[in-house]
Amino acid sequence: MSSAPEFRVVLVGTGVLADPALHRHLRRQYSVHCLGSAAEVEKLMRQHTPDVLVCEQPLADGRGVDLLQKMRVAHPHTVRVLNLQNARRDEVVRAINDAAVYQVLTPPFEPEQLGLVLKRALESRELSRIHRYLSRELKFADTVIRNENETMTRALQETYQFDKLVVASDKMAEVCNTARKAAGTDLPVLIVGETGTGKELLAKAIHLFSDRHQQLFLAQNCSAIPEDLLLSELFGHKRGAFTGAISDRLGLFAAADNGTVFLDEISDISPAVQVSLLRFLQDGEVKPIGSDRTRQTNLRIIAASNRPIQQLVDEGRFRRDLYYRLKGFEISIPPLRDRPEDILVLTDYLIKKYGEVFNRKIPGVALQAQQKLRAYAFPGNVRELENEIRRTVATVQNGEFITMQHLSAEIARARPSVDRGPPQGTAFDGRTLKDRVEQLEVSLVRAAMERHRGNHTRAADELGLSRVGLSNKLKRYGINRRDDAETA
């Protein structure tokens, strides 16, 4: 079954490029537009961006090299080819430098010759795209390697931070502990959690703490992507495997050999992709589309889903054998509303992060605003909190506390839970009011220190005290000071 040509080629000129035989030959493979002037080209390119622009030097309204130079700025991804008749060497060199042309043609030439130039030009553009993609990933990997010792030392020392995951709640501490155990193995990991809970951050942390940390970490979102395109992205394809496959393509599984591939929204993949992925997990072999050869790879798969996979398995929408293959470790990230202890810790971290971005020094969050943040359900989870703090830090004045007026309307309307008095289990046996107040104070200070794992700064902030004031109360009441866990 034939399909419309995928690539658009524009020929500009009234000389050899206007030859009908040339047009007929090229239209077998490409969508060809034949124009006679620079003005017509500019009008066309306001509506469509061609893949290749072939231009003669003398045009009815100017020079071809001037048109290509203008297109270099306006449409940098369009491949430029220039046709020069009786060109001198210095003129060819100037054309190459000024317009960054892919190739200079000198007539006479056969239609097959121009067809070959177009084919090579499009292949070169595809290779450049792959090069840019891999270069970005290699740059990321190089940054990880250079900062490896510092990152790992800091993360191991600070029990409340696992790479870029900042936690204070017992639930998230348990998640991080499981992730550390998973990082020490080569087993696949399945991460389940609502949108915005930080699944990709956890996947990157597992990679950075694993033996593969010096290799690539590549991510692919499997949601809302056609089946054939997803298979090509993961396994690659050979030239000619399907319409538009003008060159070999290296898939993520081959590109990340010895590294880690993160598959987000794994629950959305089609049954055909499920079969291919299961086969890969079983034998580690990659077979590009259109190839009869396989390549053995050694990489780790970390998958994530915002829906419970077990439920999809029970409904017959996800293969049970693939589910068991993916869940070497299964980690469930609780939503932010189920771990309110993390909200203020994350807020403090994000204020510092975006304070550096926007060149702001924000001393903290006012008590009433803290209560609103803790009371809000955050349906968008950590991502919603991050967007809120980023917007707030960008608008607050330098040196100013974040108050109620800075919060969004949804959070400002949140109703804090009613204070039901002293912590559960607190008994007041003092005879006087002063004795009972001191007992309540001891209970509150001890609870704050436990919540923040001995971190004096965070406990003092919660209690509305200075570090010195908190230290004095610890000494006064003889509360154990967890100096070994203290962080500034």
C-alpha positions as CSV (number, residue, x, y, z in Angstrom):
1,M,0.0,0.0,0.0
2,S,1.6,3.3,-1.1
3,S,1.6,6.4,1.1
4,A,2.3,10.1,0.5
5,P,5.9,11.1,0.4
6,E,7.1,12.1,3.8
7,F,9.8,14.6,2.9
8,R,9.2,18.0,1.2
9,V,11.8,19.3,-1.3
10,V,11.7,22.8,-2.7
11,L,13.4,23.6,-6.0
12,V,14.0,27.3,-6.8
13,G,15.1,28.5,-10.2
14,T,14.3,28.9,-13.8
15,G,17.3,27.0,-15.2
16,V,18.2,23.4,-14.8
17,L,16.1,23.0,-11.7
18,A,13.0,23.8,-13.8
19,D,13.5,20.7,-15.9
20,P,10.2,18.6,-15.9
21,A,12.2,15.3,-16.2
22,L,14.0,16.2,-13.0
23,H,10.7,16.9,-11.3
24,R,9.2,13.6,-12.4
25,H,12.2,11.7,-11.0
26,L,12.2,13.3,-7.6
27,R,8.4,13.0,-7.2
28,R,8.8,9.2,-7.0
29,Q,10.3,9.7,-3.5
30,Y,9.5,13.3,-2.3
31,S,6.9,15.9,-2.3
32,V,8.4,18.5,-4.7
33,H,7.5,22.2,-5.0
34,C,8.9,24.1,-8.0
35,L,9.3,27.9,-7.5
36,G,10.9,30.6,-9.5
37,S,11.8,33.4,-7.1
38,A,12.9,34.2,-3.6
39,A,9.6,35.9,-2.8
40,E,7.7,32.7,-3.6
41,V,9.9,30.7,-1.3
42,E,9.5,33.1,1.6
43,K,5.7,33.0,1.2
44,L,5.7,29.2,1.1
45,M,7.9,28.8,4.1
46,R,5.6,31.0,6.2
47,Q,3.2,28.1,6.0
48,H,5.4,25.0,5.6
49,T,9.0,24.2,6.4
50,P,10.6,22.1,3.8
51,D,13.2,19.4,4.6
52,V,15.5,20.4,1.7
53,L,15.8,23.7,-0.2
54,V,17.7,23.5,-3.5
55,C,18.4,26.9,-5.1
56,E,20.1,28.3,-8.2
57,Q,22.4,31.2,-7.8
58,P,20.9,33.7,-10.2
59,L,17.2,34.2,-9.4
60,A,14.6,36.5,-10.9
61,D,14.7,38.7,-7.7
62,G,18.1,38.2,-6.2
63,R,20.9,35.7,-5.5
64,G,20.4,32.1,-4.3
65,V,23.1,32.3,-1.7
66,D,21.4,35.3,-0.1
67,L,18.1,33.4,0.1
68,L,19.9,30.4,1.6
69,Q,21.6,32.6,4.1
70,K,18.3,34.0,5.2
71,M,16.8,30.5,5.5
72,R,19.8,29.4,7.6
73,V,18.5,31.8,10.4
74,A,14.8,31.4,9.9
75,H,14.7,27.6,9.3
76,P,18.0,26.1,10.6
77,H,16.8,22.5,10.3
78,T,16.1,22.8,6.5
79,V,19.0,21.3,4.5
80,R,20.4,23.8,2.0
81,V,21.8,22.9,-1.4
82,L,23.1,25.5,-3.9
83,N,23.4,25.2,-7.7
84,L,26.2,27.3,-9.1
85,Q,27.0,27.5,-12.8
86,N,30.6,28.2,-14.0
87,A,31.5,28.9,-10.3
88,R,35.0,29.9,-9.3
89,R,36.6,28.2,-6.3
90,D,36.4,31.4,-4.1
91,E,32.7,31.8,-4.9
92,V,32.0,28.2,-3.8
93,V,33.9,28.7,-0.6
94,R,32.0,31.9,0.2
95,A,28.7,30.2,-0.5
96,I,29.6,27.4,1.9
97,N,30.6,29.7,4.6
98,D,27.9,32.3,4.2
99,A,24.9,30.0,3.9
100,A,26.3,26.9,5.5
101,V,25.1,24.8,2.5
102,Y,25.2,21.1,2.6
103,Q,26.6,20.8,-0.9
104,V,27.3,23.0,-4.0
105,L,26.2,21.5,-7.4
106,T,27.6,22.6,-10.8
107,P,25.6,21.7,-13.9
108,P,25.2,19.6,-15.9
109,F,24.0,16.8,-13.6
110,E,21.6,13.9,-14.0
111,P,18.4,13.6,-12.0
112,E,19.8,10.5,-10.3
113,Q,22.7,12.6,-9.1
114,L,20.5,15.2,-7.4
115,G,18.4,12.4,-6.0
116,L,21.5,10.9,-4.4
117,V,22.4,14.3,-2.9
118,L,19.0,14.7,-1.4
119,K,19.1,11.2,0.1
120,R,22.5,11.8,1.7
121,A,21.5,15.2,3.0
122,L,18.4,13.8,4.8
123,E,20.6,10.9,6.2
124,S,23.1,13.5,7.4
125,R,20.3,15.5,9.1
126,E,19.0,12.4,10.9
127,L,22.6,11.5,12.1
128,S,23.0,15.1,13.4
129,R,19.7,14.7,15.4
130,I,20.9,11.5,16.9
131,H,24.3,13.1,17.7
132,R,22.6,16.1,19.5
133,Y,20.4,13.7,21.5
134,L,23.3,11.5,22.6
135,S,25.5,14.5,23.3
136,R,22.9,15.9,25.7
137,E,22.8,12.6,27.5
138,L,26.6,12.2,27.6
139,K,26.8,15.7,29.0
140,F,24.4,14.7,31.8
141,A,26.4,11.6,32.5
142,D,29.7,13.6,32.6
143,T,28.2,16.0,35.1
144,V,27.1,13.0,37.2
145,I,30.6,11.5,37.2
146,R,32.3,14.7,38.1
147,N,30.0,15.3,41.0
148,E,29.7,11.6,42.0
149,N,31.7,11.6,45.2
150,E,30.2,14.8,46.5
151,T,26.6,13.7,45.7
152,M,27.0,10.2,47.2
153,T,28.7,11.4,50.4
154,R,26.1,14.1,51.0
155,A,23.2,11.8,50.4
156,L,24.6,9.1,52.7
157,Q,25.2,11.6,55.5
158,E,21.8,13.3,55.3
159,T,19.2,10.7,56.2
160,Y,16.4,13.1,55.0
161,Q,17.7,13.4,51.4
162,F,18.1,10.6,48.8
163,D,19.8,12.4,45.9
164,K,17.1,15.0,44.9
165,L,14.3,13.4,46.9
166,V,13.9,15.4,50.1
167,V,11.9,13.6,52.8
168,A,11.0,13.8,56.5
169,S,8.1,11.3,56.8
170,D,8.5,7.7,57.8
171,K,6.7,6.6,54.7
172,M,9.1,8.3,52.3
173,A,12.1,7.2,54.5
174,E,10.9,3.6,53.9
175,V,10.6,4.3,50.2
176,C,14.2,5.6,50.1
177,N,15.5,2.7,52.1
178,T,13.9,0.2,49.6
179,A,15.3,2.2,46.7
180,R,18.8,2.0,48.2
181,K,18.5,-1.7,48.5
182,A,17.2,-1.9,44.9
183,A,20.2,0.2,43.7
184,G,22.6,-2.4,45.0
185,T,21.1,-5.0,42.6
186,D,20.6,-5.4,38.9
187,L,16.9,-6.4,39.3
188,P,14.2,-4.4,37.4
189,V,12.3,-1.9,39.4
190,L,8.6,-0.9,39.1
191,I,7.7,2.4,40.7
192,V,4.0,3.1,41.2
193,G,2.6,6.5,42.3
194,E,0.3,9.3,41.3
195,T,1.4,11.9,38.8
196,G,3.8,14.4,40.3
197,T,5.1,12.3,43.2
198,G,8.6,12.1,41.8
199,K,8.9,8.7,40.1
200,E,11.5,9.8,37.6
201,L,13.6,11.5,40.4
202,L,13.5,8.2,42.3
203,A,14.5,6.3,39.2
204,K,17.5,8.6,38.6
205,A,18.5,8.3,42.3
206,I,18.5,4.4,42.0
207,H,20.7,4.7,38.9
208,L,23.1,7.1,40.6
209,F,23.5,4.8,43.6
210,S,24.0,1.7,41.4
211,D,27.1,0.2,39.8
212,R,25.9,1.6,36.5
213,H,26.1,5.2,37.6
214,Q,28.9,6.0,35.2
215,Q,26.8,4.9,32.2
216,L,23.8,6.5,30.5
217,F,20.4,7.0,32.1
218,L,17.8,7.4,29.2
219,A,14.1,8.0,29.7
220,Q,11.1,7.3,27.5
221,N,7.5,8.3,28.1
222,C,5.3,5.5,26.8
223,S,2.1,7.4,27.0
224,A,0.2,8.7,23.9
225,I,2.9,7.5,21.5
226,P,2.0,5.2,18.5
227,E,3.0,1.6,18.7
228,D,5.3,1.6,15.7
229,L,7.1,4.7,16.8
230,L,7.6,3.4,20.4
231,L,9.1,0.2,19.1
232,S,11.4,2.2,16.9
233,E,12.4,4.4,19.8
234,L,13.2,1.4,22.0
235,F,14.6,-1.1,19.6
236,G,15.7,1.1,16.6
237,H,15.2,0.3,13.0
238,K,17.1,-0.4,9.8
239,R,17.0,1.9,6.7
240,G,14.0,1.0,4.5
241,A,12.1,-0.8,7.2
242,F,9.1,1.4,6.6
243,T,8.2,4.6,4.8
244,G,10.4,7.4,6.0
245,A,13.1,5.2,7.4
246,I,15.9,6.8,5.4
247,S,18.7,5.7,7.7
248,D,19.5,3.3,10.5
249,R,18.3,4.4,13.9
250,L,19.8,3.4,17.2
251,G,17.2,2.6,19.7
252,L,17.3,3.5,23.4
253,F,18.1,-0.1,24.5
254,A,21.2,-0.3,22.3
255,A,22.2,3.3,23.1
256,A,22.0,2.7,26.9
257,D,23.9,-0.6,26.9
258,N,25.4,-1.1,30.4
259,G,23.3,1.8,31.7
260,T,19.7,2.3,32.7
261,V,16.5,2.9,30.7
262,F,13.5,4.5,32.5
263,L,10.1,3.6,30.9
264,D,7.5,6.1,32.3
265,E,3.7,5.3,32.1
266,I,4.4,1.7,31.3
267,S,0.8,0.9,31.8
268,D,-0.1,2.6,28.5
269,I,1.9,0.3,26.2
270,S,0.0,-1.8,23.7
271,P,-0.2,-5.6,23.8
272,A,2.3,-5.9,20.9
273,V,4.9,-3.7,22.8
274,Q,4.2,-5.7,25.9
275,V,5.3,-8.9,24.0
276,S,8.4,-7.3,22.6
277,L,9.4,-5.9,26.0
278,L,8.8,-9.3,27.7
279,R,11.0,-11.0,25.2
280,F,13.7,-8.4,25.7
281,L,13.6,-8.8,29.5
282,Q,13.9,-12.6,29.1
283,D,17.0,-12.7,26.9
284,G,18.4,-9.1,26.7
285,E,18.5,-9.2,22.9
286,V,17.6,-6.2,20.8
287,K,16.3,-6.7,17.2
288,P,15.8,-3.5,15.3
289,I,12.7,-3.2,13.1
290,G,13.5,-4.5,9.6
291,S,16.7,-6.4,10.7
292,D,17.3,-10.1,10.9
293,R,20.1,-9.7,13.4
294,T,20.0,-9.4,17.1
295,R,22.3,-7.6,19.5
296,Q,23.0,-8.7,23.1
297,T,22.7,-5.9,25.6
298,N,23.2,-5.5,29.3
299,L,21.0,-2.8,30.8
300,R,18.6,-2.2,33.6
301,I,14.9,-1.4,33.2
302,I,13.2,0.9,35.7
303,A,9.5,1.3,34.9
304,A,6.8,3.6,36.3
305,S,3.1,3.9,36.3
306,N,0.5,6.2,37.8
307,R,-2.0,3.4,37.9
308,P,-1.7,0.1,39.9
309,I,-0.4,-2.5,37.5
310,Q,-1.9,-5.4,39.6
311,Q,-5.4,-4.0,38.9
312,L,-4.7,-3.8,35.2
313,V,-3.4,-7.4,35.3
314,D,-6.6,-8.5,37.0
315,E,-8.7,-6.7,34.4
316,G,-6.7,-8.5,31.6
317,R,-5.2,-5.2,30.2
318,F,-1.6,-6.0,31.2
319,R,0.3,-9.2,30.8
320,R,0.8,-11.0,34.1
321,D,4.2,-12.5,33.1
322,L,5.5,-9.0,32.1
323,Y,4.3,-7.6,35.4
324,Y,6.3,-10.2,37.3
325,R,9.3,-9.5,35.2
326,L,9.2,-5.8,35.8
327,K,8.6,-6.0,39.6
328,G,12.0,-7.3,40.7
329,F,11.5,-4.5,43.2
330,E,8.1,-2.8,43.4
331,I,8.1,0.6,45.1
332,S,5.0,2.6,45.8
333,I,5.4,6.4,46.4
334,P,2.6,7.7,48.6
335,P,0.8,10.9,47.5
336,L,1.9,14.1,49.3
337,R,-1.5,14.4,51.1
338,D,-0.7,11.1,52.9
339,R,2.7,12.5,54.2
340,P,2.1,16.0,55.3
341,E,5.4,15.9,57.3
342,D,7.2,16.3,54.0
343,I,5.5,19.5,52.9
344,L,7.4,22.0,55.0
345,V,10.7,20.2,54.5
346,L,10.1,20.2,50.7
347,T,9.0,23.9,50.9
348,D,12.3,24.8,52.6
349,Y,14.3,22.9,50.0
350,L,12.4,24.5,47.1
351,I,12.7,28.0,48.5
352,K,16.5,27.6,48.6
353,K,16.5,26.1,45.1
354,Y,14.5,28.8,43.4
355,G,16.0,31.5,45.6
356,E,19.3,30.8,43.8
357,V,17.5,30.8,40.4
358,F,15.7,34.1,41.0
359,N,18.5,35.7,43.1
360,R,16.2,36.0,46.2
361,K,17.0,35.5,49.8
362,I,13.8,34.3,51.5
363,P,14.1,33.8,55.3
364,G,11.2,31.4,55.5
365,V,7.4,30.9,55.6
366,A,5.1,32.6,58.1
367,L,3.3,30.4,60.5
368,Q,-0.2,30.9,59.1
369,A,1.1,30.2,55.6
370,Q,2.8,27.0,56.9
371,Q,-0.6,25.8,58.3
372,K,-2.3,26.4,54.9
373,L,0.4,24.5,53.1
374,R,0.1,21.6,55.4
375,A,-3.7,21.6,55.2
376,Y,-3.9,21.7,51.4
377,A,-4.4,18.3,49.7
378,F,-2.0,18.9,46.7
379,P,-3.8,16.8,44.1
380,G,-0.8,17.5,41.8
381,N,1.6,16.3,44.5
382,V,5.2,17.4,44.7
383,R,5.1,18.9,41.2
384,E,2.2,21.2,42.2
385,L,4.0,22.2,45.4
386,E,7.1,23.0,43.3
387,N,5.2,25.1,40.9
388,E,3.6,27.0,43.8
389,I,6.9,27.7,45.5
390,R,8.6,28.7,42.2
391,R,5.9,31.2,41.4
392,T,5.9,32.5,45.0
393,V,9.7,33.0,45.1
394,A,9.6,34.8,41.8
395,T,7.1,37.3,43.1
396,V,8.1,37.9,46.7
397,Q,10.4,40.7,47.6
398,N,14.0,40.0,48.5
399,G,14.3,39.3,52.3
400,E,10.6,39.0,52.8
401,F,8.8,36.1,54.4
402,I,6.3,34.1,52.4
403,T,2.9,35.0,53.8
404,M,-0.8,34.2,53.1
405,Q,-1.0,37.0,50.5
406,H,1.7,35.2,48.4
407,L,-0.1,31.9,48.3
408,S,-2.5,30.9,45.4
409,A,-6.2,31.1,46.1
410,E,-6.7,27.3,46.3
411,I,-4.1,26.9,49.0
412,A,-5.2,30.1,50.9
413,R,-8.7,28.6,51.1
414,A,-7.4,25.3,52.7
415,R,-8.8,24.7,56.2
416,P,-6.1,23.6,58.7
417,S,-7.1,20.7,60.9
418,V,-8.3,21.6,64.3
419,D,-5.7,21.6,67.1
420,R,-6.9,19.0,69.5
421,G,-4.6,20.0,72.3
422,P,-1.5,18.1,73.5
423,P,-0.1,15.0,71.7
424,Q,-1.9,11.8,72.3
425,G,-0.7,10.0,75.4
426,T,0.5,13.1,77.2
427,A,-0.4,13.1,80.9
428,F,-0.4,16.2,83.1
429,D,0.2,15.4,86.7
430,G,1.6,18.8,87.8
431,R,-0.1,20.6,90.6
432,T,0.2,24.2,89.2
433,L,-0.4,25.7,85.9
434,K,3.3,26.4,85.5
435,D,4.1,22.7,86.0
436,R,1.5,21.6,83.4
437,V,2.7,24.2,80.8
438,E,6.3,22.9,81.3
439,Q,5.1,19.4,80.7
440,L,3.3,20.4,77.5
441,E,6.4,22.3,76.4
442,V,8.6,19.2,77.0
443,S,6.2,17.1,75.0
444,L,6.1,19.5,72.0
445,V,9.9,20.0,71.9
446,R,10.5,16.3,72.1
447,A,7.9,15.6,69.3
448,A,9.4,18.2,67.0
449,M,12.9,16.8,67.5
450,E,11.7,13.3,66.7
451,R,9.8,14.5,63.6
452,H,12.9,16.2,62.2
453,R,15.3,13.5,63.3
454,G,17.4,15.7,65.6
455,N,17.7,18.6,63.0
456,H,17.8,21.6,65.3
457,T,17.2,24.2,62.6
458,R,14.0,22.6,61.3
459,A,12.7,21.8,64.8
460,A,13.3,25.4,65.9
461,D,11.5,26.7,62.8
462,E,8.5,24.6,63.5
463,L,8.4,25.7,67.2
464,G,9.0,29.4,66.3
465,L,12.3,29.5,68.3
466,S,15.9,30.4,67.4
467,R,18.5,27.7,67.5
468,V,19.9,29.1,70.7
469,G,16.4,29.2,72.3
470,L,15.8,25.5,71.3
471,S,19.2,24.6,72.7
472,N,18.5,26.2,76.0
473,K,15.2,24.3,76.3
474,L,16.9,21.0,75.5
475,K,19.4,21.6,78.3
476,R,16.7,22.9,80.7
477,Y,14.5,19.8,80.3
478,G,17.3,17.3,79.8
479,I,16.1,16.1,76.4
480,N,18.6,13.9,74.6
481,R,20.4,15.9,71.9
482,R,20.9,13.8,68.8
483,D,24.1,15.6,67.8
484,D,25.1,12.7,65.5
485,A,22.0,13.4,63.4
486,E,22.1,17.1,63.5
487,T,22.4,19.0,60.2
488,A,22.7,22.7,59.8
